[in-house]
């Protein structure tokens, strides 16, 4: 029978480096239990979302800045949702009162 130590040793975990804002990347990879997403791959998803948003707004000019990512490593919830959709998963929102 497996012990708690055996189970903990098999859990995938990414430690966030001080001063970085890659919480979304680490949360996704920890949830998926492997290194599936790099910052570059999440940035690609963010750019795809930016394009989709521009099309939905009927805006031909690309936005000067993205609401889905920034240079600090921040990625929006929408990027996380798109990343999870690639695995057939979805993000459920909990409404607290």
C-alpha positions as CSV (number, residue, x, y, z in Angstrom):
1,X,0.0,0.0,0.0
2,X,1.3,3.4,-0.9
3,X,2.2,5.8,1.8
4,X,1.6,9.6,1.9
5,X,5.3,10.1,1.2
6,X,5.0,7.8,-1.9
7,X,2.1,9.8,-3.2
8,X,3.7,13.2,-2.5
9,X,6.8,12.2,-4.3
10,X,4.8,11.5,-7.5
11,X,2.9,14.9,-7.5
12,X,4.2,17.3,-10.2
13,X,4.8,20.8,-8.8
14,X,6.5,23.9,-10.3
15,X,8.0,26.4,-8.0
16,X,7.5,30.0,-8.9
17,X,10.7,32.1,-9.0
18,X,10.7,35.2,-6.9
19,X,9.8,38.3,-8.9
20,X,8.0,36.4,-11.6
21,X,4.3,36.5,-12.4
22,X,3.9,33.1,-14.0
23,X,1.2,31.9,-11.7
24,X,-1.1,30.9,-14.6
25,X,1.6,28.7,-16.2
26,X,2.5,27.0,-12.9
27,X,-1.1,26.5,-12.0
28,X,-1.9,24.9,-15.3
29,X,1.1,22.6,-15.3
30,X,0.4,21.6,-11.7
31,X,-3.2,20.9,-12.5
32,X,-2.2,18.9,-15.6
33,X,0.6,17.2,-13.7
34,X,3.3,17.8,-16.2
35,X,5.2,20.6,-18.0
36,X,2.7,21.2,-20.8
37,X,2.8,25.0,-21.1
38,X,5.8,27.4,-21.3
39,X,5.4,31.2,-21.2
40,X,5.8,31.2,-25.0
41,X,3.0,28.8,-25.6
42,X,0.7,30.7,-23.3
43,X,1.7,33.9,-25.1
44,X,0.6,32.3,-28.4
45,X,-2.8,31.5,-26.9
46,X,-3.0,35.1,-25.7
47,X,-2.3,36.4,-29.1
48,X,-4.9,34.1,-30.6
49,X,-7.4,35.4,-28.1
50,X,-6.4,39.0,-28.9
51,X,-7.1,38.3,-32.6
52,X,-10.4,36.7,-31.8
53,X,-11.4,39.7,-29.7
54,X,-10.4,42.1,-32.5
55,X,-12.5,40.2,-34.9
56,X,-15.5,40.1,-32.6
57,X,-15.2,43.9,-32.1
58,X,-14.8,44.3,-35.9
59,X,-11.5,46.1,-35.3
60,X,-9.0,45.7,-38.1
61,X,-6.2,47.4,-36.2
62,X,-4.5,45.2,-33.7
63,X,-4.5,46.5,-30.1
64,X,-1.3,48.2,-29.0
65,X,-1.4,46.2,-25.8
66,X,-3.0,42.9,-24.8
67,X,-5.5,42.3,-22.1
68,X,-4.6,38.7,-22.1
69,X,-0.9,38.9,-21.2
70,X,1.9,41.3,-20.3
71,X,5.6,41.4,-20.1
72,X,5.6,40.4,-16.4
73,X,4.4,36.9,-17.2
74,X,0.7,37.6,-16.4
75,X,-1.9,35.7,-18.4
76,X,-5.6,36.2,-18.2
77,X,-8.2,33.7,-17.1
78,X,-9.3,33.5,-20.7
79,X,-5.8,32.2,-21.6
80,X,-6.1,29.6,-18.9
81,X,-9.5,28.6,-20.2
82,X,-8.2,28.2,-23.7
83,X,-5.2,26.1,-22.4
84,X,-7.6,23.8,-20.5
85,X,-9.8,23.5,-23.6
86,X,-6.9,22.0,-25.4
87,X,-7.2,19.1,-23.0
88,X,-11.0,18.8,-23.1
89,X,-11.3,20.6,-19.7
90,X,-13.2,23.7,-18.7
91,X,-12.9,26.2,-16.0
92,X,-16.0,26.5,-13.7
93,X,-16.6,29.7,-11.9
94,X,-17.8,29.7,-8.4
95,X,-20.1,32.5,-7.4
96,X,-19.8,33.5,-3.8
97,X,-22.2,35.9,-2.2
